[in-house]
Amino acid sequence: MEAPVNIAVLAGTTRLQRRSIKAAQFIAEFGRKQPGVEIEFVDPEDFIFPGDGNDPEGKDPRYSHITEKADAFFIVTPEYNHSFPGSLKRMLDSELANYNHKPVALAGVSDGNWGGVRAVESLVPAVRETGLVVLSWDVYFPWVQNIFDDRGAMKPEFEQRYNHSVQKLYDELIWMAKLLRSGRVELYKQR
Ligand SMILES: Cc1cc2nc3c(=O)[nH]c(=O)nc-3n(C[C@H](O)[C@H](O)[C@H](O)COP(=O)(O)O)c2cc1C
């Protein structure tokens, strides 16, 4: 039987009042409903990355294990000053080889009209440099404070829109994760 597709859903920030965590949790819960998929939810708050870079002392072994095991990534980033938060960058920078030839889907979040599109656009060259393969479309959560209730549940009027767009993204991500997983086996056999 085919091994489950393991997807690491990365939340983008750590501040106490953070709202993008609701979008990240929604993405993770949505992924758990996909057949043949297992989801690892990664909250940067739960990890410690001493210093900078990806030297052994700059890694968190738990994050190393998660990224090594992952077949694919789904990053949910809010927009901070037209970019993505430093905690997400620090986390991403702590690994390199574990990302290579794996697909990544991106989601943007903001409390205004833009939905984090500039955060996502600035994330694309960074994740590409790590060897991740970026999907050609994304999902956005503009006015995030209006989409989820206080407990983090999506309000019913948004469900149709996000069920459609997030499902489309997962279909593509899972398909690519399977292709690249077998592709990596072939590639590493030749090396
Ligand atoms: C430091 C900081 C910078 C921000 N910069 C932008 C920005 O450039 N563009 C934007 O649309 N929203 C910006 N925002 C608003 C955030 O997108 C919004 O607060 C969002 O909820 C942040 O995610 P979080 O709540 O998970 O931290 C900024 C928020 C913070 C805290």
The ligand as an SDF file (V2000), in Angstrom:
LIG
                    3D

 31 33  0  0  0  0  0  0  0  0999 V2000
    4.7660   44.2390   12.2660 C   0  0  0  0  0  0  0  0  0  0  0  0
    3.5460   44.2230   11.3640 C   0  0  0  0  0  0  0  0  0  0  0  0
    3.6550   44.6650   10.0760 C   0  0  0  0  0  0  0  0  0  0  0  0
    2.5470   44.6250    9.2260 C   0  0  0  0  0  0  0  0  0  0  0  0
    2.6860   45.0100    7.9220 N   0  0  0  0  0  0  0  0  0  0  0  0
    1.6780   44.8410    7.0560 C   0  0  0  0  0  0  0  0  0  0  0  0
    1.8480   45.1250    5.6660 C   0  0  0  0  0  0  0  0  0  0  0  0
    2.8970   45.5320    5.2190 O   0  0  0  0  0  0  0  0  0  0  0  0
    0.8040   44.8970    4.8360 N   0  0  0  0  0  0  0  0  0  0  0  0
   -0.4000   44.4170    5.2960 C   0  0  0  0  0  0  0  0  0  0  0  0
   -1.3130   44.2320    4.4770 O   0  0  0  0  0  0  0  0  0  0  0  0
   -0.5920   44.1430    6.6130 N   0  0  0  0  0  0  0  0  0  0  0  0
    0.4140   44.3440    7.4950 C   0  0  0  0  0  0  0  0  0  0  0  0
    0.2420   44.0580    8.8250 N   0  0  0  0  0  0  0  0  0  0  0  0
   -1.0530   43.5710    9.2720 C   0  0  0  0  0  0  0  0  0  0  0  0
   -1.0480   42.0510    9.3370 C   0  0  0  0  0  0  0  0  0  0  0  0
   -1.1130   41.4790    8.0740 O   0  0  0  0  0  0  0  0  0  0  0  0
   -2.1640   41.5620   10.2270 C   0  0  0  0  0  0  0  0  0  0  0  0
   -2.0350   42.1790   11.4950 O   0  0  0  0  0  0  0  0  0  0  0  0
   -2.1390   40.0660   10.4110 C   0  0  0  0  0  0  0  0  0  0  0  0
   -3.1880   39.6990   11.2670 O   0  0  0  0  0  0  0  0  0  0  0  0
   -0.8040   39.6460   11.0050 C   0  0  0  0  0  0  0  0  0  0  0  0
   -0.7800   38.2860   11.2690 O   0  0  0  0  0  0  0  0  0  0  0  0
   -0.7620   37.7900   12.7980 P   0  0  0  0  0  0  0  0  0  0  0  0
   -2.0030   38.3750   13.4070 O   0  0  0  0  0  0  0  0  0  0  0  0
   -0.7940   36.3150   12.6950 O   0  0  0  0  0  0  0  0  0  0  0  0
    0.4830   38.3070   13.4300 O   0  0  0  0  0  0  0  0  0  0  0  0
    1.3220   44.1280    9.7000 C   0  0  0  0  0  0  0  0  0  0  0  0
    1.2270   43.6740   11.0260 C   0  0  0  0  0  0  0  0  0  0  0  0
    2.3330   43.7000   11.8470 C   0  0  0  0  0  0  0  0  0  0  0  0
    2.2160   43.1760   13.2580 C   0  0  0  0  0  0  0  0  0  0  0  0
  1  2  1  0
  2  3  1  0
  2 30  2  0
  3  4  2  0
  4  5  1  0
  4 28  1  0
  5  6  2  0
  6  7  1  0
  6 13  1  0
  7  8  2  0
  7  9  1  0
  9 10  1  0
 10 11  2  0
 10 12  1  0
 12 13  2  0
 13 14  1  0
 14 15  1  0
 14 28  1  0
 15 16  1  0
 16 17  1  0
 16 18  1  0
 18 19  1  0
 18 20  1  0
 20 21  1  0
 20 22  1  0
 22 23  1  0
 23 24  1  0
 24 25  2  0
 24 26  1  0
 24 27  1  0
 28 29  2  0
 29 30  1  0
 30 31  1  0
M  END
$$$$
